[in-house]
Amino acid sequence: MQQKSNNIVVLILFSLVFIFGCKKEFDFPVLFTGFATDIIPEEGAVLNGRIVEQGSLKIDDHGFLWKLKSSHRPSPTIFNSEIISLGEPDSEIFSAHLSTELPVDRYVYFRTFAKGDDHIIYGPIRRFFSKGGPTKKLHGFYPHTAGFRDTITLIGENFTGIADDYTVRFNQSSASIVEVTSDEILVLVPRTLNNHEAEISLHSESGHVFFADTLFKLLPPEITSFSPETINRQTLLSIHGTNFHENSLQNTVYIGDQKADLEQSAINQLDVYANYFTPGGGTYPVEVHTLGQTSQGGMYIQAQEPWDTLNLPTLQNLQNTYSFAMTIGDRVFAGKKGQFYEYLPETDSWEIRAPFWETNPFDIRVHTSSSNFGFILVSREHNYSWEKYLWRYRPVTNDWQELAEFPGVNRSHMAAFTLGQNIYIGLGYGNGNDHTRNFWNYNIDSGNWTQLADFPMEGSVHATGFTFQGQGYFLLHSPNQNQWKIVRYHQQTDSWELITDFADVPAASHRLVWPMDDKLVILSKIGNYELQVLELSLSSRFLEIIDMIPVNNSEIYFSFTRDNMGYLWTWGNYSAFPAYRRHFWRYDPSMQGPMGR
């Protein structure tokens, strides 16, 4: 080994003649390494040495260095050997019992050493043939049951006190060693443990392995709390507790009888999303399964689901183009040709009302209402052309009345809204599938039609008309720009104002608008599969996606609002509620949680 300091002097004396023949004063100590004695099987050996000359330098520590024979003759140094430290010398002759575990029939090389602040002195190297040494013993451990990263104490005999001399394993997982004494080894239960039962083994540097007689058992996971305390399908739920596995693959979380989507795992927290709940929400048990063990304690979470299922109306063979719905005052109605019902939310039931019996209706997509009446614009065939007629429903008398023929260009997919005693109708497809922009008003009191200024913006086939806080609006799609926007109509000036456009939101068709007290809830179909719920504040012009409707590949037959809740009848494949296909829904935005994903 290369000498690293001029202040370290290594003096090795090769013969007693030199030692005793020299009479001059020594600055450095002179050491002699004696023979090993008392070499007894399973007891080790006694190493002997002598300080021949004390020298003038102070000795702070002295003792023996030893190591086993390797492929070449070893030269024990303080840097590469086991050390038996005896401290400051109180006698020139010293010895020590090499009592650590020694292999049988192996050469052990040893030498004396002494050291001070700035010097290390070695004596000559000797060797002896080992007959074994005291065997380390592992009596047991405590506690027998614990959690991840808890401290386990191994009890035994003849430990060296050096942590690097040992490896402790729980099955195949290595444990971190905290402390080693002559009779105890403190370790942490490994986080990588992959079974709730484990065999504990102690591996020494010499290659010996010792096993505990008792299996270690991991404590089951425990749930202590949830955050937040109430969730829905979109909420990231943090489950707080103890003894979860850091590897997400080793944990499974159930909310009710459904497996949750596990986002992140830690020993004391699991972050999950629920896949779905029963419509309307409810209280659900929550369980964590870790390494085959189930959390105990009966923990429950309150799930609030804004979507709830109601009684289906008895409408048969319903088609999108023939259905309509309207809110007249605080009453709501829905139907199609030959069938017309009033929905009673208090009893979640439908009552038959006077049916609409218009001959051969082709398109009754245009439907709107005032505070006293409901209106639909119906297409009918006449002499191989299509004409449109306005009809009115009066709840007080429960009857239908044809009012007047629509005087504008024949078209389909129009949109309408009402302001007071006025009905406003426009847009849609005209001749040759052009996007028509002319705009008409029907006055209920006078029974007259008036053509207004053309809609100044690009026409739209997927427009939706609605009334909000006493003003009329169109939500429309700009087909050439592939964008959609909301515009407001000003009666006094017969003009339009752009309220907001949604450049950052994917263009979509088949939109519905639910006016609430202080906001708009917009249902937008993306492609052929997903329906998203958006919330718009017209005062701040802030639009936010708040939910995905739990329906895929759906058709929306009719919808209406009442008491700040939206009602919707759909047909589709229900991804979030698999047991439901065609159904009548109620959406309560007050139950909507934050959009977590």
SULCOR-V271150 format. One record per residue. N is the residue number from 1. RES is the residue in one small letter. OMEGA is omega as a letter, one per 30 degrees, with the letter a starting at -180 (999 if undefined). D_LAST is the distance of its C-alpha to the last C-alpha in Angstrom with 2 decimals. Layout:
N,RES,OMEGA,D_LAST
N,RES,OMEGA,D_LAST
//
This chain:
1,m,a,62.66
2,q,l,63.14
3,q,a,64.50
4,k,a,61.99
5,s,l,64.22
6,n,a,67.84
7,n,l,67.81
8,i,a,67.20
9,v,l,70.45
10,v,a,70.68
11,l,l,74.18
12,i,a,75.00
13,l,a,78.56
14,f,a,79.81
15,s,l,83.02
16,l,l,84.75
17,v,l,87.71
18,f,a,85.79
19,i,a,84.35
20,f,l,87.65
21,g,a,89.74
22,c,a,87.93
23,k,a,89.37
24,k,l,87.64
25,e,l,84.99
26,f,l,81.33
27,d,a,78.50
28,f,l,75.87
29,p,l,75.96
30,v,a,77.35
31,l,l,75.76
32,f,l,77.06
33,t,l,75.00
34,g,l,76.93
35,f,l,76.61
36,a,l,74.13
37,t,l,75.89
38,d,l,75.18
39,i,a,73.07
40,i,l,72.38
41,p,l,70.07
42,e,l,66.80
43,e,a,68.02
44,g,a,67.51
45,a,l,70.19
46,v,l,71.78
47,l,a,71.58
48,n,l,74.49
49,g,a,75.05
50,r,l,77.35
51,i,a,77.31
52,v,l,80.51
53,e,l,80.46
54,q,a,78.45
55,g,a,78.70
56,s,a,78.17
57,l,a,74.36
58,k,l,72.41
59,i,a,70.60
60,d,a,67.31
61,d,l,66.35
62,h,a,68.03
63,g,a,67.67
64,f,l,66.87
65,l,l,64.43
66,w,l,63.90
67,k,l,61.99
68,l,l,62.41
69,k,l,64.09
70,s,a,61.81
71,s,l,62.78
72,h,a,65.04
73,r,a,67.14
74,p,l,64.80
75,s,a,65.68
76,p,l,64.02
77,t,a,62.91
78,i,a,61.04
79,f,a,58.02
80,n,a,57.83
81,s,l,59.40
82,e,a,59.14
83,i,l,60.85
84,i,a,63.16
85,s,a,63.53
86,l,l,66.64
87,g,l,66.34
88,e,a,69.40
89,p,l,72.61
90,d,l,75.27
91,s,a,77.60
92,e,l,78.54
93,i,l,78.05
94,f,l,74.60
95,s,l,72.85
96,a,l,69.53
97,h,l,68.43
98,l,a,65.87
99,s,l,64.15
100,t,a,60.78
101,e,l,60.00
102,l,l,62.08
103,p,l,62.22
104,v,l,65.56
105,d,l,67.97
106,r,l,66.26
107,y,l,67.81
108,v,l,66.57
109,y,a,67.40
110,f,l,67.92
111,r,l,69.56
112,t,l,70.19
113,f,l,68.50
114,a,a,68.98
115,k,l,66.92
116,g,a,67.16
117,d,a,65.26
118,d,l,66.05
119,h,l,67.53
120,i,a,66.99
121,i,l,70.06
122,y,l,70.09
123,g,a,72.90
124,p,l,73.92
125,i,l,71.69
126,r,l,72.82
127,r,l,71.43
128,f,a,71.87
129,f,a,71.04
130,s,l,68.54
131,k,l,69.12
132,g,l,65.68
133,g,a,64.41
134,p,a,62.97
135,t,l,59.91
136,k,a,56.62
137,k,l,55.65
138,l,a,52.32
139,h,a,53.10
140,g,l,49.64
141,f,l,46.53
142,y,f,44.92
143,p,a,42.72
144,h,l,42.23
145,t,a,38.73
146,a,l,36.07
147,g,l,32.43
148,f,l,30.77
149,r,l,32.44
150,d,a,35.10
151,t,l,38.70
152,i,a,41.09
153,t,l,44.82
154,l,a,46.99
155,i,a,50.67
156,g,a,53.54
157,e,l,56.60
158,n,l,57.71
159,f,a,54.41
160,t,a,55.05
161,g,a,52.79
162,i,a,50.99
163,a,a,47.27
164,d,a,47.48
165,d,a,50.04
166,y,l,47.58
167,t,l,44.39
168,v,a,42.88
169,r,l,40.64
170,f,a,38.67
171,n,a,39.01
172,q,a,38.00
173,s,l,35.81
174,s,l,37.69
175,a,l,37.68
176,s,l,38.00
177,i,a,41.53
178,v,a,41.86
179,e,l,45.64
180,v,l,48.76
181,t,a,52.14
182,s,a,55.19
183,d,l,54.03
184,e,l,50.25
185,i,a,47.11
186,l,a,43.90
187,v,l,40.63
188,l,l,36.89
189,v,a,35.19
190,p,l,33.26
191,r,a,29.44
192,t,a,29.83
193,l,a,31.68
194,n,l,30.69
195,n,a,32.73
196,h,l,33.31
197,e,a,37.04
198,a,l,38.67
199,e,a,42.16
200,i,l,43.02
201,s,l,45.34
202,l,a,47.16
203,h,a,48.07
204,s,a,50.90
205,e,a,51.68
206,s,l,54.75
207,g,l,52.71
208,h,l,53.43
209,v,l,50.69
210,f,a,50.89
211,f,l,48.86
212,a,a,48.20
213,d,a,49.64
214,t,l,46.65
215,l,l,43.09
216,f,l,40.36
217,k,a,37.72
218,l,l,34.20
219,l,l,33.04
220,p,l,30.30
221,p,a,26.81
222,e,l,26.71
223,i,l,24.00
224,t,a,25.04
225,s,l,22.24
226,f,l,18.62
227,s,f,16.42
228,p,a,15.59
229,e,l,18.25
230,t,a,16.58
231,i,l,13.16
232,n,a,11.60
233,r,a,9.33
234,q,a,6.17
235,t,l,7.82
236,l,a,8.09
237,l,l,11.77
238,s,l,14.37
239,i,a,17.49
240,h,l,20.54
241,g,a,23.78
242,t,l,26.18
243,n,l,27.03
244,f,l,23.71
245,h,l,23.98
246,e,l,22.61
247,n,a,22.10
248,s,a,18.93
249,l,a,21.06
250,q,l,23.44
251,n,l,21.11
252,t,a,19.89
253,v,l,18.15
254,y,l,18.92
255,i,a,17.76
256,g,l,20.63
257,d,a,21.73
258,q,l,18.39
259,k,l,17.13
260,a,l,13.75
261,d,a,11.49
262,l,a,12.85
263,e,a,11.04
264,q,a,14.12
265,s,l,17.66
266,a,a,20.50
267,i,a,23.77
268,n,a,22.87
269,q,l,19.08
270,l,l,16.43
271,d,a,12.66
272,v,l,11.11
273,y,l,8.79
274,a,l,11.20
275,n,l,11.64
276,y,l,13.35
277,f,l,16.07
278,t,l,19.38
279,p,a,19.36
280,g,l,20.24
281,g,a,18.79
282,g,l,21.26
283,t,a,22.11
284,y,l,21.16
285,p,l,22.71
286,v,l,20.69
287,e,l,22.34
288,v,l,21.99
289,h,a,24.14
290,t,l,25.35
291,l,l,28.21
292,g,l,29.40
293,q,a,29.52
294,t,l,27.65
295,s,a,26.82
296,q,l,29.31
297,g,l,29.59
298,g,l,27.87
299,m,a,24.67
300,y,l,22.81
301,i,l,19.56
302,q,l,19.41
303,a,l,16.67
304,q,a,16.67
305,e,a,15.57
306,p,l,16.20
307,w,l,17.43
308,d,a,20.89
309,t,a,23.49
310,l,l,26.98
311,n,l,30.34
312,l,l,30.77
313,p,a,33.51
314,t,l,36.36
315,l,a,35.86
316,q,l,36.95
317,n,a,36.48
318,l,l,34.16
319,q,a,33.35
320,n,a,31.04
321,t,a,33.97
322,y,a,36.11
323,s,l,33.84
324,f,l,33.56
325,a,a,32.51
326,m,l,33.61
327,t,a,33.55
328,i,a,37.11
329,g,l,37.38
330,d,l,35.57
331,r,a,36.13
332,v,a,33.93
333,f,l,35.25
334,a,l,34.16
335,g,l,36.17
336,k,a,37.69
337,k,l,41.28
338,g,a,43.38
339,q,a,40.75
340,f,a,39.64
341,y,l,38.13
342,e,l,37.22
343,y,l,34.23
344,l,a,35.02
345,p,a,31.86
346,e,a,34.01
347,t,a,35.04
348,d,a,32.21
349,s,l,35.00
350,w,l,36.40
351,e,a,39.97
352,i,l,41.92
353,r,a,43.07
354,a,a,45.41
355,p,l,44.13
356,f,a,43.94
357,w,l,46.62
358,e,a,46.67
359,t,l,48.40
360,n,l,46.37
361,p,l,43.24
362,f,a,41.48
363,d,l,38.54
364,i,l,37.53
365,r,a,34.13
366,v,l,35.43
367,h,a,35.39
368,t,a,35.33
369,s,l,36.98
370,s,a,38.77
371,s,a,39.45
372,n,a,42.29
373,f,l,41.84
374,g,a,39.53
375,f,l,40.11
376,i,l,39.45
377,l,a,40.76
378,v,l,42.06
379,s,l,43.19
380,r,l,46.36
381,e,l,48.62
382,h,a,52.12
383,n,l,54.67
384,y,l,52.04
385,s,a,49.96
386,w,l,47.00
387,e,a,47.50
388,k,a,45.19
389,y,l,46.22
390,l,l,44.68
391,w,a,44.74
392,r,l,44.35
393,y,l,43.55
394,r,a,45.18
395,p,a,43.79
396,v,a,46.93
397,t,l,49.19
398,n,l,46.64
399,d,l,47.87
400,w,l,46.97
401,q,l,49.00
402,e,a,49.11
403,l,a,49.31
404,a,l,49.79
405,e,l,49.13
406,f,a,46.59
407,p,a,48.81
408,g,l,46.33
409,v,l,45.74
410,n,a,44.62
411,r,l,40.94
412,s,l,37.85
413,h,l,34.24
414,m,l,35.37
415,a,a,33.51
416,a,l,35.05
417,f,l,34.81
418,t,l,37.51
419,l,a,38.91
420,g,a,41.65
421,q,a,44.26
422,n,l,42.96
423,i,l,40.82
424,y,a,39.35
425,i,l,38.67
426,g,l,38.01
427,l,a,36.24
428,g,l,35.63
429,y,l,37.46
430,g,l,41.16
431,n,l,43.93
432,g,l,43.05
433,n,l,39.31
434,d,l,39.48
435,h,a,36.96
436,t,a,39.25
437,r,a,39.11
438,n,a,41.91
439,f,a,41.18
440,w,l,43.20
441,n,l,43.86
442,y,l,45.40
443,n,a,47.13
444,i,a,47.26
445,d,a,50.46
446,s,a,52.48
447,g,a,51.05
448,n,l,51.10
449,w,l,48.77
450,t,l,48.48
451,q,a,47.08
452,l,l,45.12
453,a,l,44.30
454,d,l,42.21
455,f,a,38.51
456,p,a,38.57
457,m,l,35.35
458,e,a,34.46
459,g,a,34.51
460,s,l,31.63
461,v,a,31.68
462,h,l,28.26
463,a,l,29.05
464,t,l,28.18
465,g,l,30.54
466,f,l,29.94
467,t,a,31.66
468,f,l,29.99
469,q,l,32.02
470,g,l,35.24
471,q,a,34.34
472,g,a,33.67
473,y,l,30.79
474,f,l,29.80
475,l,a,26.31
476,l,a,27.30
477,h,l,26.46
478,s,a,28.52
479,p,a,29.18
480,n,a,30.93
481,q,a,28.31
482,n,l,25.37
483,q,l,23.91
484,w,a,23.70
485,k,l,24.91
486,i,l,26.27
487,v,a,30.02
488,r,a,32.26
489,y,l,35.86
490,h,a,38.72
491,q,a,41.57
492,q,a,44.22
493,t,a,43.99
494,d,a,42.69
495,s,a,40.06
496,w,l,36.36
497,e,l,33.91
498,l,a,30.66
499,i,l,28.12
500,t,l,25.03
501,d,a,23.73
502,f,a,20.29
503,a,a,20.90
504,d,a,17.34
505,v,a,16.00
506,p,l,16.97
507,a,a,20.22
508,a,l,20.18
509,s,l,22.83
510,h,l,23.49
511,r,l,22.02
512,l,l,22.87
513,v,l,23.16
514,w,l,23.35
515,p,l,25.31
516,m,a,24.75
517,d,a,26.95
518,d,a,25.36
519,k,l,22.54
520,l,l,21.67
521,v,a,18.98
522,i,l,18.68
523,l,a,17.79
524,s,l,17.59
525,k,l,18.04
526,i,a,16.75
527,g,a,19.39
528,n,a,20.62
529,y,a,17.61
530,e,l,14.54
531,l,a,14.82
532,q,l,12.51
533,v,l,13.35
534,l,l,14.21
535,e,a,16.10
536,l,l,19.05
537,s,a,21.57
538,l,l,24.77
539,s,a,26.38
540,s,a,23.93
541,r,a,22.81
542,f,a,19.21
543,l,a,16.63
544,e,l,12.99
545,i,a,10.45
546,i,a,9.73
547,d,l,9.09
548,m,a,9.86
549,i,a,13.36
550,p,a,13.96
551,v,l,16.64
552,n,l,17.29
553,n,a,20.47
554,s,l,21.53
555,e,l,24.38
556,i,a,24.42
557,y,l,27.98
558,f,l,28.19
559,s,l,26.42
560,f,l,27.63
561,t,l,26.81
562,r,l,28.68
563,d,l,28.42
564,n,l,25.12
565,m,l,23.51
566,g,l,22.83
567,y,a,24.45
568,l,l,23.72
569,w,a,25.57
570,t,l,23.96
571,w,a,24.90
572,g,l,22.47
573,n,a,20.81
574,y,a,18.41
575,s,a,15.59
576,a,l,14.03
577,f,a,17.58
578,p,a,19.76
579,a,a,22.99
580,y,l,22.79
581,r,l,23.85
582,r,a,25.97
583,h,l,25.41
584,f,a,25.67
585,w,l,22.61
586,r,l,22.38
587,y,a,19.37
588,d,a,19.66
589,p,l,17.52
590,s,l,18.85
591,m,a,16.93
592,q,l,13.50
593,g,l,11.34
594,p,l,8.98
595,m,a,5.74
596,g,a,3.77
597,r,999,0.00
//
